[in-house]
């Protein structure tokens, strides 16, 4: 998926849908009494702001490569005293070795070209004994229960292998953390189901994926139109459903 599709509107809509998962991703930091937590790939900063409010005794730093995200996050944080935002790449974090009390990232690894380098940075900058939390979309788990099954399977494959740099990031998190040297690894699954085509389109951008599949000749014009028509008909008649899994993994340096 073109990275511009993960814009401010997209991130604000998904924030509203994932409340329980997000709370789970904050919990490993709740017992930390001092130090700095980095939210890497922070986007509009909503999660970093939530953690700053929940953990007033800690310094929260949000990092993102996109300047417009940093501008939005800084404005939304207002006068919160324990939060700041910086523009940075996940593969080159602006922290010294063994300095961070915790690291969180959400739906980041699927976009990076070299996950091993990013996990090495996480390991480098964390203090020993401190937590890493990853949240990822399992694109291979997406399922539609309406429309042509062949097209649904083709869409699943496109979302997993073509749409983002690392559509299998969720499946590889445990092996990536293990290879980087992390221990005490845990995982929790969060199934997300929706009966709204509008909601699924907003969150997963299947409209763009289907358009790209047609443009790149993975499906024909007839297949494209018939699949969209079937989804729209199911939505209109209230039998549309789509599901996808997200995972939260934790580990300790």
Backbone as CSV, one residue per row, in Angstrom:
resi,resn,N_x,N_y,N_z,CA_x,CA_y,CA_z,C_x,C_y,C_z
1,UNK,0.847,-1.196,0.000,0.000,0.000,0.000,0.877,1.238,0.000
2,UNK,0.552,2.219,-0.815,1.289,3.472,-0.812,1.232,4.086,0.581
3,UNK,2.390,4.545,1.081,2.460,4.983,2.465,1.569,6.192,2.742
4,UNK,1.267,6.998,1.704,0.430,8.168,1.945,-0.990,7.793,2.364
5,UNK,-1.380,6.545,2.130,-2.727,6.124,2.548,-2.840,6.032,4.061
6,UNK,-1.714,5.814,4.736,-1.723,5.812,6.194,-1.567,7.255,6.676
7,UNK,-2.597,8.051,6.397,-2.539,9.467,6.699,-3.188,9.750,8.051
8,UNK,-3.343,11.026,8.389,-3.862,11.411,9.697,-5.288,10.911,9.889
9,UNK,-6.142,11.038,8.882,-7.530,10.568,9.007,-7.577,9.070,9.260
10,UNK,-6.759,8.311,8.535,-6.711,6.851,8.710,-6.329,6.498,10.145
11,UNK,-5.283,7.133,10.664,-4.807,6.794,11.999,-5.822,7.169,13.075
12,UNK,-6.534,8.267,12.885,-7.538,8.668,13.874,-8.726,7.711,13.880
13,UNK,-9.127,7.203,12.712,-10.234,6.249,12.653,-9.859,4.917,13.290
14,UNK,-8.653,4.427,13.002,-8.252,3.146,13.579,-8.059,3.248,15.082
15,UNK,-7.646,4.414,15.570,-7.485,4.613,17.014,-8.789,4.331,17.735
16,UNK,-9.904,4.736,17.162,-11.210,4.560,17.791,-11.626,3.087,17.849
17,UNK,-11.129,2.266,16.927,-11.571,0.879,16.819,-10.776,-0.087,17.692
18,UNK,-9.623,0.328,18.167,-8.689,-0.620,18.755,-8.399,-0.339,20.233
19,UNK,-9.396,0.125,20.947,-9.183,0.552,22.323,-8.616,-0.523,23.232
20,UNK,-9.193,-1.725,23.233,-8.748,-2.796,24.131,-7.331,-3.240,23.791
21,UNK,-7.048,-3.395,22.506,-5.711,-3.782,22.086,-4.684,-2.745,22.526
22,UNK,-5.008,-1.485,22.344,-4.074,-0.433,22.700,-3.800,-0.425,24.198
23,UNK,-4.844,-0.613,25.003,-4.639,-0.664,26.443,-3.698,-1.799,26.820
24,UNK,-3.864,-2.948,26.162,-2.977,-4.088,26.410,-1.530,-3.738,26.067
25,UNK,-1.350,-2.934,25.044,0.007,-2.574,24.636,0.649,-1.560,25.575
26,UNK,-0.142,-0.872,26.392,0.412,0.071,27.369,0.790,-0.624,28.682
27,UNK,0.114,-1.729,28.990,0.228,-2.346,30.314,1.652,-2.706,30.730
28,UNK,2.521,-3.208,29.838,3.877,-3.569,30.285,4.686,-2.401,30.852
29,UNK,4.255,-1.177,30.600,4.987,-0.013,31.102,4.432,0.500,32.435
30,UNK,3.339,-0.087,32.903,2.636,0.463,34.064,3.419,0.344,35.365
31,UNK,4.364,-0.589,35.442,5.136,-0.761,36.673,6.471,-0.017,36.647
32,UNK,6.772,0.635,35.541,8.016,1.400,35.443,7.846,2.716,36.196
33,UNK,8.796,3.040,37.040,8.661,4.223,37.908,9.473,5.420,37.440
34,UNK,10.461,5.194,36.575,11.258,6.320,36.085,11.891,5.973,34.749
35,UNK,12.258,7.011,34.011,12.936,6.797,32.745,12.121,7.266,31.561
36,UNK,12.559,6.852,30.370,11.986,7.303,29.107,11.400,6.124,28.335
37,UNK,10.163,6.283,27.872,9.508,5.318,26.999,9.461,5.919,25.598
38,UNK,9.907,5.169,24.602,9.853,5.622,23.215,8.717,4.906,22.490
39,UNK,7.854,5.688,21.834,6.820,5.128,20.960,7.305,5.356,19.532
40,UNK,7.816,4.289,18.926,8.496,4.397,17.621,7.480,4.188,16.505
41,UNK,7.480,5.115,15.538,6.446,5.112,14.513,5.144,5.607,15.109
42,UNK,5.211,6.704,15.825,4.089,7.172,16.661,2.931,7.746,15.867
43,UNK,3.118,8.041,14.577,2.029,8.624,13.805,1.577,9.946,14.389
44,UNK,0.276,10.083,14.580,-0.270,11.344,15.100,-0.080,11.497,16.600
45,UNK,0.563,10.529,17.248,0.926,10.676,18.651,-0.130,10.295,19.658
46,UNK,-1.262,9.748,19.211,-2.355,9.454,20.140,-1.937,8.478,21.233
47,UNK,-1.190,7.436,20.866,-0.764,6.456,21.867,0.259,7.054,22.822
48,UNK,1.193,7.809,22.299,2.181,8.456,23.159,1.500,9.407,24.143
49,UNK,0.497,10.132,23.661,-0.248,11.053,24.534,-1.009,10.275,25.599
50,UNK,-1.637,9.177,25.211,-2.321,8.336,26.197,-1.362,7.860,27.279
51,UNK,-0.184,7.393,26.868,0.784,6.907,27.851,1.306,8.030,28.738
52,UNK,1.481,9.221,28.171,1.945,10.353,28.977,0.936,10.701,30.071
53,UNK,-0.339,10.583,29.744,-1.376,10.855,30.743,-1.455,9.740,31.780
54,UNK,-1.279,8.495,31.352,-1.352,7.352,32.252,-0.123,7.238,33.151
55,UNK,1.022,7.709,32.649,2.306,7.512,33.328,2.982,8.861,33.540
56,UNK,2.422,9.704,34.405,2.935,11.070,34.546,4.353,11.148,35.089
57,UNK,4.838,10.057,35.705,6.191,10.076,36.237,7.264,9.717,35.230
58,UNK,6.860,9.356,34.009,7.803,8.957,32.972,7.874,9.996,31.859
59,UNK,8.999,10.015,31.168,9.135,10.826,29.963,8.729,9.961,28.775
60,UNK,7.816,10.478,27.955,7.371,9.779,26.757,7.874,10.536,25.537
61,UNK,8.553,9.812,24.645,9.037,10.430,23.407,8.441,9.662,22.228
62,UNK,7.718,10.374,21.373,7.178,9.783,20.158,8.091,10.097,18.988
63,UNK,8.335,9.085,18.151,9.200,9.266,16.992,8.480,8.804,15.729
64,UNK,8.625,9.569,14.658,8.063,9.202,13.362,8.916,9.838,12.276
65,UNK,8.987,9.168,11.121,9.809,9.696,10.023,9.108,10.823,9.270
66,UNK,7.762,10.935,9.417,6.991,11.901,8.624,6.819,13.214,9.394
67,UNK,7.287,14.325,8.863,7.197,15.602,9.588,5.771,16.035,9.869
68,UNK,4.817,15.714,8.965,3.435,16.126,9.211,2.836,15.401,10.414
69,UNK,3.290,14.191,10.657,2.827,13.464,11.839,3.358,14.116,13.109
70,UNK,4.617,14.506,13.094,5.223,15.151,14.260,4.538,16.484,14.552
71,UNK,4.219,17.229,13.510,3.526,18.513,13.688,2.166,18.300,14.332
72,UNK,1.396,17.333,13.828,0.080,17.027,14.378,0.187,16.541,15.815
73,UNK,1.125,15.639,16.076,1.283,15.073,17.420,1.657,16.159,18.428
74,UNK,2.564,17.034,18.049,3.000,18.101,18.949,1.849,19.037,19.282
75,UNK,1.030,19.358,18.281,-0.122,20.231,18.512,-1.139,19.561,19.434
76,UNK,-1.389,18.265,19.222,-2.382,17.554,20.027,-1.921,17.361,21.465
77,UNK,-0.607,17.268,21.681,-0.091,17.072,23.039,-0.264,18.303,23.910
78,UNK,-0.397,19.453,23.280,-0.623,20.681,24.037,0.473,20.935,25.048
79,UNK,0.057,21.163,26.303,1.033,21.508,27.336,1.345,20.345,28.273
80,UNK,1.100,19.105,27.815,1.499,17.957,28.626,2.997,18.060,28.928
81,UNK,3.379,18.007,30.185,4.784,18.303,30.516,5.764,17.167,30.266
82,UNK,5.280,15.924,30.134,6.195,14.777,30.081,6.233,14.092,28.718
83,UNK,5.964,14.862,27.657,5.953,14.263,26.327,6.613,15.192,25.318
84,UNK,7.279,14.588,24.342,7.852,15.343,23.236,7.877,14.431,22.012
85,UNK,8.088,15.036,20.847,8.088,14.282,19.594,9.305,14.674,18.757
86,UNK,9.851,13.669,18.054,11.027,13.902,17.230,10.866,13.161,15.898
87,UNK,11.422,13.754,14.864,11.461,13.068,13.581,12.687,12.161,13.559
88,UNK,12.484,10.883,13.265,13.599,9.932,13.264,13.194,8.678,12.519
89,UNK,14.177,7.928,12.056,13.972,6.636,11.428,14.059,5.539,12.484
90,UNK,13.232,4.516,12.339,13.237,3.409,13.304,14.552,2.656,13.301
91,UNK,15.258,2.688,12.183,16.524,1.966,12.077,17.716,2.771,12.565
92,UNK,17.479,4.006,13.027,18.563,4.858,13.544,17.994,5.731,14.657
93,UNK,17.723,5.124,15.795,17.089,5.843,16.891,18.063,6.821,17.544
94,UNK,17.585,8.011,17.914,18.472,9.046,18.467,18.694,8.890,19.974
95,UNK,19.083,7.677,20.397,19.310,7.401,21.812,20.620,6.633,21.966
96,UNK,21.277,6.854,23.087,22.504,6.121,23.396,22.178,4.679,23.787
97,UNK,23.184,3.844,23.826,23.002,2.449,24.222,22.452,2.352,25.652
98,UNK,21.546,1.396,25.862,21.070,1.055,27.208,20.502,2.258,27.969
99,UNK,19.653,3.046,27.297,19.129,4.256,27.943,17.616,4.286,28.103
100,UNK,16.873,3.503,27.323,15.416,3.588,27.346,14.820,2.618,28.358
101,UNK,13.774,3.074,29.033,13.068,2.228,30.004,12.019,1.349,29.337
102,UNK,11.674,1.634,28.092,10.693,0.830,27.371,10.550,1.326,25.943
103,UNK,10.142,0.429,25.045,9.885,0.779,23.639,8.564,0.156,23.225
104,UNK,7.754,0.948,22.553,6.495,0.475,21.981,6.474,0.846,20.501
105,UNK,5.917,-0.037,19.667,5.673,0.323,18.271,4.395,-0.370,17.822
106,UNK,3.660,0.291,16.949,2.384,-0.258,16.467,2.296,-0.150,14.944
107,UNK,2.080,-1.302,14.307,1.930,-1.375,12.853,3.086,-0.652,12.144
108,UNK,4.266,-0.855,12.715,5.489,-0.257,12.168,6.273,-1.251,11.327
109,UNK,6.494,-2.450,11.860,7.413,-3.400,11.237,6.953,-3.789,9.835
110,UNK,5.659,-3.797,9.590,5.168,-4.138,8.249,5.631,-3.149,7.179
111,UNK,6.084,-1.975,7.608,6.488,-0.943,6.642,7.996,-0.796,6.473
112,UNK,8.797,-1.443,7.317,10.236,-1.196,7.253,10.916,-2.204,6.323
113,UNK,11.926,-1.765,5.566,12.585,-2.673,4.619,13.500,-3.694,5.276
114,UNK,13.985,-3.398,6.491,14.939,-4.289,7.153,14.549,-4.456,8.619
115,UNK,13.595,-5.342,8.931,13.162,-5.524,10.323,14.301,-5.882,11.270
116,UNK,15.267,-6.677,10.823,16.369,-7.079,11.697,17.145,-5.865,12.205
117,UNK,17.320,-4.873,11.345,18.041,-3.664,11.744,17.247,-2.882,12.778
118,UNK,15.922,-2.848,12.626,15.074,-2.133,13.579,15.090,-2.825,14.939
119,UNK,14.964,-4.152,14.946,14.996,-4.873,16.226,16.364,-4.771,16.891
120,UNK,17.421,-4.694,16.097,18.747,-4.472,16.667,18.837,-3.106,17.340
121,UNK,18.182,-2.100,16.748,18.143,-0.772,17.365,17.337,-0.794,18.665
122,UNK,16.223,-1.508,18.647,15.443,-1.642,19.875,16.297,-2.259,20.983
123,UNK,17.022,-3.317,20.626,17.844,-4.011,21.625,18.985,-3.111,22.103
124,UNK,19.589,-2.401,21.189,20.708,-1.516,21.540,20.309,-0.446,22.535
125,UNK,19.155,0.180,22.303,18.784,1.362,23.074,18.053,1.047,24.386
126,UNK,17.482,-0.151,24.510,16.804,-0.520,25.754,17.805,-0.827,26.863
127,UNK,17.411,-0.479,28.079,18.172,-0.924,29.240,17.917,-2.415,29.457
128,UNK,18.889,-3.145,29.995,18.662,-4.559,30.316,17.472,-4.723,31.272
129,UNK,16.646,-5.735,30.990,15.499,-6.024,31.841,14.260,-5.217,31.529
130,UNK,14.320,-4.364,30.510,13.191,-3.486,30.202,12.373,-4.015,29.021
131,UNK,11.081,-3.591,28.906,10.161,-4.216,27.945,10.132,-3.575,26.557
132,UNK,9.881,-4.467,25.590,9.559,-4.084,24.215,8.151,-4.583,23.917
133,UNK,7.325,-3.727,23.304,5.964,-4.102,22.917,5.791,-3.808,21.434
134,UNK,5.313,-4.815,20.693,5.021,-4.650,19.266,3.546,-4.938,19.015
135,UNK,2.910,-4.141,18.194,1.540,-4.383,17.739,1.587,-4.497,16.221
136,UNK,1.024,-5.583,15.686,1.063,-5.753,14.235,-0.238,-6.325,13.685
137,UNK,-0.503,-6.001,12.436,-1.630,-6.551,11.686,-1.204,-7.847,11.008
138,UNK,-1.985,-8.900,11.188,-1.735,-10.150,10.482,-2.546,-10.125,9.186
139,UNK,-1.943,-9.553,8.143,-2.664,-9.381,6.879,-3.098,-10.704,6.288
140,UNK,-2.354,-11.776,6.546,-2.717,-13.067,5.974,-3.992,-13.641,6.578
141,UNK,-4.461,-13.068,7.682,-5.661,-13.589,8.352,-6.959,-12.961,7.853
142,UNK,-6.872,-11.972,6.968,-8.094,-11.284,6.541,-9.029,-12.258,5.818
143,UNK,-10.297,-12.180,6.171,-11.295,-13.086,5.588,-12.567,-12.327,5.272
144,UNK,-13.122,-12.606,4.093,-14.424,-12.082,3.695,-15.384,-13.257,3.571
145,UNK,-16.619,-13.047,3.961,-17.610,-14.116,3.920,-18.693,-13.839,2.884
146,UNK,-18.391,-12.878,2.020,-19.285,-12.528,0.927,-18.452,-12.291,-0.318
147,UNK,-19.041,-12.491,-1.474,-18.318,-12.242,-2.712,-17.569,-13.469,-3.180
148,UNK,-16.955,-13.359,-4.336,-16.251,-14.458,-4.970,-15.061,-14.903,-4.121
149,UNK,-15.039,-16.189,-3.741,-13.982,-16.707,-2.872,-12.614,-16.622,-3.534
150,UNK,-12.568,-16.786,-4.848,-11.300,-16.687,-5.578,-10.725,-15.281,-5.474
151,UNK,-11.572,-14.282,-5.645,-11.102,-12.893,-5.545,-10.699,-12.569,-4.108
152,UNK,-11.469,-13.069,-3.139,-11.125,-12.845,-1.730,-9.748,-13.420,-1.410
153,UNK,-9.454,-14.603,-1.949,-8.148,-15.220,-1.733,-7.044,-14.410,-2.403
154,UNK,-7.322,-13.906,-3.591,-6.345,-13.080,-4.297,-6.080,-11.777,-3.539
155,UNK,-7.134,-11.209,-2.946,-6.979,-9.984,-2.155,-6.148,-10.268,-0.914
156,UNK,-6.409,-11.380,-0.251,-5.625,-11.782,0.916,-4.143,-11.858,0.549
157,UNK,-3.842,-12.504,-0.586,-2.458,-12.655,-1.027,-1.834,-11.293,-1.336
158,UNK,-2.596,-10.416,-1.987,-2.072,-9.097,-2.338,-1.763,-8.273,-1.083
159,UNK,-2.688,-8.287,-0.124,-2.483,-7.531,1.104,-1.273,-8.038,1.877
160,UNK,-1.026,-9.333,1.815,0.077,-9.929,2.564,1.428,-9.737,1.878
161,UNK,1.472,-9.889,0.550,2.760,-9.944,-0.134,3.066,-8.745,-1.035
162,UNK,2.088,-7.897,-1.317,2.311,-6.792,-2.246,2.018,-5.419,-1.647
163,UNK,1.093,-5.366,-0.705,0.527,-4.103,-0.268,1.458,-3.288,0.614
164,UNK,2.224,-3.973,1.456,3.197,-3.323,2.333,4.520,-4.063,2.199
165,UNK,5.578,-3.488,2.737,6.903,-4.094,2.579,7.000,-5.462,3.239
166,UNK,6.354,-5.609,4.405,6.459,-6.851,5.171,5.091,-7.276,5.679
167,UNK,4.260,-7.761,4.755,2.914,-8.166,5.139,2.875,-9.338,6.088
168,UNK,3.980,-10.092,6.176,4.079,-11.210,7.112,4.750,-10.810,8.425
169,UNK,4.814,-9.523,8.701,5.513,-9.048,9.898,4.969,-9.672,11.176
170,UNK,3.642,-9.802,11.284,3.052,-10.357,12.506,3.527,-11.781,12.753
171,UNK,3.589,-12.578,11.694,4.011,-13.973,11.829,5.487,-14.095,12.175
172,UNK,6.272,-13.069,11.866,7.713,-13.126,12.080,8.192,-12.427,13.350
173,UNK,7.275,-11.808,14.103,7.696,-11.016,15.256,8.499,-11.831,16.264
174,UNK,8.019,-13.018,16.594,8.699,-13.811,17.623,10.102,-14.208,17.166
175,UNK,10.224,-14.659,15.922,11.554,-15.032,15.426,12.462,-13.814,15.315
176,UNK,11.910,-12.659,14.933,12.715,-11.441,14.842,13.237,-11.012,16.212
177,UNK,12.371,-11.080,17.241,12.800,-10.702,18.584,13.818,-11.690,19.132
178,UNK,13.603,-12.962,18.883,14.541,-13.984,19.343,15.915,-13.780,18.715
179,UNK,15.930,-13.520,17.407,17.193,-13.316,16.704,17.938,-12.094,17.218
180,UNK,17.191,-11.080,17.666,17.814,-9.861,18.175,18.339,-10.028,19.599
181,UNK,17.933,-11.107,20.277,18.428,-11.357,21.623,17.420,-11.165,22.733
182,UNK,16.175,-10.855,22.399,15.162,-10.633,23.425,14.738,-11.957,24.068
183,UNK,14.208,-11.872,25.283,13.768,-13.051,26.034,12.384,-12.792,26.618
184,UNK,11.849,-13.779,27.339,10.534,-13.665,27.985,9.465,-13.205,26.996
185,UNK,9.432,-13.838,25.845,8.541,-13.406,24.763,7.118,-13.906,25.009
186,UNK,6.152,-13.023,24.801,4.741,-13.372,24.926,3.952,-12.831,23.750
187,UNK,2.779,-13.411,23.520,1.941,-12.981,22.394,0.476,-13.068,22.783
188,UNK,-0.315,-12.119,22.331,-1.762,-12.140,22.521,-2.434,-11.760,21.206
189,UNK,-3.490,-12.489,20.881,-4.208,-12.300,19.627,-5.469,-11.489,19.855
190,UNK,-5.735,-10.532,18.952,-6.930,-9.711,19.014,-7.684,-9.806,17.694
191,UNK,-8.684,-10.692,17.602,-9.497,-10.755,16.381,-10.369,-9.500,16.272
192,UNK,-10.436,-8.956,15.086,-11.261,-7.786,14.826,-12.246,-8.138,13.721
193,UNK,-13.523,-8.045,14.020,-14.557,-8.349,13.023,-15.440,-7.126,12.826
194,UNK,-15.828,-6.893,11.593,-16.686,-5.758,11.284,-17.800,-6.183,10.339
195,UNK,-18.983,-5.629,10.565,-20.116,-5.857,9.684,-20.404,-4.616,8.828
196,UNK,-19.431,-3.719,8.776,-19.585,-2.480,8.017,-18.526,-2.387,6.929
197,UNK,-18.945,-2.358,5.678,-18.008,-2.205,4.569,-17.291,-0.863,4.660
198,UNK,-17.996,0.173,5.073,-17.373,1.490,5.202,-16.252,1.464,6.233
199,UNK,-16.485,0.793,7.343,-15.481,0.699,8.394,-14.262,-0.084,7.921
200,UNK,-14.506,-1.219,7.259,-13.412,-2.046,6.749,-12.608,-1.291,5.699
201,UNK,-13.303,-0.569,4.838,-12.617,0.211,3.812,-11.743,1.293,4.436
202,UNK,-12.272,1.967,5.475,-11.518,3.027,6.132,-10.288,2.489,6.842
203,UNK,-10.433,1.334,7.469,-9.338,0.810,8.278,-8.311,0.035,7.465
204,UNK,-8.769,-0.779,6.509,-7.872,-1.674,5.783,-7.571,-1.207,4.365
205,UNK,-8.270,-0.195,3.900,-8.098,0.386,2.567,-8.162,-0.686,1.477
206,UNK,-9.161,-1.552,1.594,-9.328,-2.594,0.573,-9.728,-2.005,-0.771
207,UNK,-10.329,-0.814,-0.760,-10.681,-0.167,-2.024,-9.425,0.112,-2.845
208,UNK,-8.407,0.629,-2.193,-7.151,0.919,-2.885,-6.472,-0.379,-3.330
209,UNK,-6.471,-1.392,-2.446,-5.830,-2.661,-2.795,-6.488,-3.288,-4.017
210,UNK,-7.823,-3.282,-4.059,-8.529,-3.852,-5.206,-8.250,-3.064,-6.486
211,UNK,-8.195,-1.744,-6.360,-7.876,-0.917,-7.527,-6.478,-1.227,-8.052
212,UNK,-5.507,-1.387,-7.147,-4.151,-1.701,-7.558,-4.070,-3.101,-8.174
213,UNK,-4.850,-4.045,-7.625,-4.885,-5.390,-8.192,-5.393,-5.358,-9.634
214,UNK,-6.398,-4.525,-9.881,-6.922,-4.385,-11.233,-5.887,-3.711,-12.143
215,UNK,-5.277,-2.643,-11.651,-4.291,-1.914,-12.441,-3.097,-2.797,-12.799
216,UNK,-2.676,-3.632,-11.845,-1.518,-4.500,-12.048,-1.881,-5.849,-12.686
217,UNK,-3.140,-5.984,-13.104,-3.622,-7.161,-13.843,-3.662,-8.446,-13.004
218,UNK,-3.781,-8.285,-11.671,-3.982,-9.479,-10.836,-5.428,-9.969,-10.957
219,UNK,-6.345,-9.043,-11.201,-7.745,-9.384,-11.450,-8.229,-8.557,-12.633
220,UNK,-9.283,-9.038,-13.271,-9.826,-8.331,-14.434,-10.804,-7.244,-13.993
221,UNK,-11.159,-6.407,-14.948,-12.180,-5.367,-14.685,-13.488,-6.012,-14.246
222,UNK,-13.878,-7.101,-14.893,-15.125,-7.793,-14.539,-15.044,-8.346,-13.127
223,UNK,-13.925,-8.961,-12.757,-13.759,-9.504,-11.408,-13.768,-8.395,-10.362
224,UNK,-13.098,-7.298,-10.677,-13.073,-6.148,-9.774,-14.478,-5.634,-9.506
225,UNK,-15.236,-5.407,-10.554,-16.590,-4.867,-10.408,-17.521,-5.850,-9.699
226,UNK,-17.409,-7.138,-10.033,-18.312,-8.110,-9.435,-18.036,-8.290,-7.946
227,UNK,-16.750,-8.252,-7.551,-16.411,-8.425,-6.132,-16.888,-7.228,-5.325
228,UNK,-16.621,-6.020,-5.823,-17.099,-4.826,-5.123,-18.618,-4.815,-5.031
229,UNK,-19.272,-5.186,-6.121,-20.732,-5.222,-6.133,-21.268,-6.204,-5.098
230,UNK,-20.624,-7.364,-4.964,-21.062,-8.358,-3.989,-20.893,-7.847,-2.567
231,UNK,-19.775,-7.170,-2.300,-19.557,-6.612,-0.967,-20.576,-5.514,-0.662
232,UNK,-20.823,-4.663,-1.629,-21.790,-3.574,-1.440,-23.200,-4.119,-1.232
233,UNK,-23.547,-5.162,-1.972,-24.861,-5.784,-1.819,-24.993,-6.414,-0.436
234,UNK,-23.937,-7.101,0.010,-23.963,-7.705,1.343,-24.086,-6.638,2.422
235,UNK,-23.375,-5.537,2.241,-23.438,-4.450,3.217,-24.828,-3.822,3.247
236,UNK,-25.389,-3.598,2.090,-26.715,-2.994,1.977,-27.787,-3.882,2.610
237,UNK,-27.626,-5.195,2.464,-28.616,-6.134,2.983,-28.240,-6.721,4.348
238,UNK,-27.178,-6.153,4.948,-26.801,-6.437,6.338,-26.284,-7.851,6.571
239,UNK,-25.640,-8.435,5.574,-24.965,-9.703,5.831,-23.483,-9.641,5.467
240,UNK,-22.940,-8.429,5.383,-21.505,-8.262,5.180,-20.762,-8.570,6.476
241,UNK,-19.622,-9.254,6.356,-18.733,-9.441,7.502,-17.312,-9.656,7.002
242,UNK,-16.377,-9.056,7.699,-14.953,-9.206,7.407,-14.226,-9.319,8.737
243,UNK,-13.212,-10.179,8.788,-12.433,-10.317,10.018,-10.943,-10.276,9.702
244,UNK,-10.163,-9.850,10.707,-8.711,-9.825,10.597,-8.148,-9.889,12.009
245,UNK,-6.978,-10.462,12.148,-6.324,-10.559,13.453,-5.221,-9.514,13.595
246,UNK,-5.099,-8.988,14.808,-3.941,-8.187,15.186,-3.274,-8.871,16.374
247,UNK,-1.982,-8.697,16.504,-1.270,-9.336,17.605,-0.489,-8.310,18.401
248,UNK,-0.379,-8.569,19.693,0.492,-7.799,20.574,1.554,-8.752,21.105
249,UNK,2.809,-8.477,20.814,3.892,-9.291,21.353,4.710,-8.454,22.330
250,UNK,5.204,-9.126,23.353,6.032,-8.462,24.366,7.330,-9.244,24.541
251,UNK,8.361,-8.565,24.992,9.632,-9.217,25.248,10.451,-8.334,26.196
252,UNK,11.491,-8.924,26.721,12.394,-8.220,27.642,13.816,-8.312,27.127
253,UNK,14.553,-7.229,27.266,15.976,-7.281,26.918,16.735,-7.993,28.035
